[in-house]
Amino acid sequence: MVAYVAYVAYVACRAGGVHTSPILMGEKQRKAADKDELASSQLHTKGNAMDSTFFMYLALALYFLGMIGLGYIAYKRVDTHEDYMLGGRQLHPWVAALSAGASDMSGWLIMGLPGAIFATGLIEAWIAIGLSIGAYLNWKFVAPRLRAYSEIAKNSITLPGYFENRLHDRSRMLRVAASIIILVFFTLYVSSGMVAAGVFFESAFGGDYLVGMLIVVAITLLYTYFGGFLGASLTDVAQGVLMMVALGVVPVVSIIAIGGLGETTSTINEVAHGNLSFFGSPDLATSAVVLTITSGLAWGLGYFGQPHIVIRFMALRNPQEAKSARRVGISWMVLSLTCAVISGLVGIAYFFSIHHELPNPETVVLRMAQLLLHPFLAGLVLAAVLAAIMSTFSSQLVISSSVLVEDIYHVVTKSKPSQKRLVLLGRLAVLVVAVVALLLALNPQGSILKLVSFAWAGFGASFGPITILSLYWRKLTNWGALAGMISGTASVFIVKALHTGLYELGPAFVIALVLAILVSKLTYKANPQIDDEFAQMKEKSSASEHARTPVRDVRTA
């Protein structure tokens, strides 16, 4: 601090005219002056670096405090097991929409997608298009019916529980199989988020991988442990808004720095002719273009089977609110994805014309933010990356917890525990999954991150066809659902091992769908109770806004 004050005084003296001409100095005086000049320059650089780091850490600290505050608000509203696992089915459509989007996108939105666009061009945007279509269809055709049916089917609060109750499966094999699939994939999913957090701190601040990972895990655990599903959902809303704003601001500032939209567009084309084409470079073979487009669009099929997304449908206050939630969610998604694509394209022009080095394409948004924005604002952009990571694995922790308590514990125990005990078990399950995932994440050289897209395909193929059939085909049987679930999971592994170049979700989804239908036709037996429940679901999900079903108060039910 004393040295910094001395430096300020020295600069003030120079600005006031108190200086000596080098020409009039002796050799020793000139060397001393050069040394002072170098020292003051280094001190100034160090001071700026310290200021920048301070502002970025301040932004992150405020973000963390905000997440803890939202977790506390949720904690005060958790009384029952259903509150902890499903928010008491009282989720506002805005909250459901934004939390579904934020928990869905993860770090892929701010790092993965802009990085792919930066490296390859606009042809990578087909993934974003496929996801947008899939999300819209999911909200349109699955959300209202699943919200209605999950309550009719013995008030199911988990996806495995819904499958068992919807299909009246007395063998319990369907529930157990679904639970195992969820636990395996979600433990790896959560672990990958922890790895991403550690790597983020390592690359953004030059900090320690383990320390950074533990900080993020501790904050996420704090609001998830106490707030449960509602805590994860409320923080998701704030995180979703932060992600969208960050992706909107960075490309605008970058375009201004480059010299305008026209200059940016011409530079992008100059770097590679196919950068602004949805079909890539003219040199690409037609088969490669078709494969890329098909694989990109196939990502949309995954939405129908993602437990951490469809659980938001089940938590809505009533089926009719799925319509307004859809409008909010898809608007957020399209805007965010568009900004992410534009960020990647603008990054091509920025790093070609101004800064010529970017070792890791996935850091394109972060680097532009650090180079162009005030350190505090850059810190908020960095917080947006953490928001993307934390929003996903907090939701996955809650889902894994609900599976352990609701679908495993209830299967092996005969007694009916109290609501207080169930909430405690749910919180302990969050800790168990987090600890296991943390142990897997201790090795940052592992291949866990590569399993993210594989897990998306696994959930999409295992649960997607079953979810759709259970809502639109009354003749689906428990054995047909089990056959579809197992074949979908197995097909993902098989197609991946064949190295066809095609995203495994597409063919695995079709195989699971076909087998579920065939086995159901062979094992179907009429069940008047299932038929009656199916009719109730159709009536309840298609009720008009004016004849809306009253909101059920779970605290007095």
Salt bridges, closest charged atoms under 4 A:
GLU27 OE1 - ARG30 NH2 2.70
GLU37 OE1 - ARG14 NH1 3.72
ASP79 OD2 - ARG555 NE 3.26
GLU82 OE2 - ARG89 NE 3.34
GLU82 OE2 - ARG552 NH2 3.34
ASP83 OD2 - ARG555 NH2 3.60
GLU151 OE1 - ARG147 NH1 2.76
GLU151 OE1 - LYS540 NZ 3.15
GLU151 OE2 - ARG552 NE 2.94
GLU164 OE1 - ARG172 NH2 3.02
GLU164 OE1 - ARG175 NH1 2.75
ASP236 OD2 - ARG312 NH2 2.80
GLU321 OE2 - ARG317 NH2 2.79
GLU406 OE1 - HIS81 NE2 3.00
GLU406 OE2 - ARG175 NH2 3.97
GLU406 OE2 - HIS410 ND1 3.64
ASP407 OD1 - ARG175 NE 2.72
ASP531 OD1 - ARG474 NH1 3.92
GLU533 OE1 - HIS168 NE2 3.11
GLU545 OE1 - ARG548 NH2 1.91
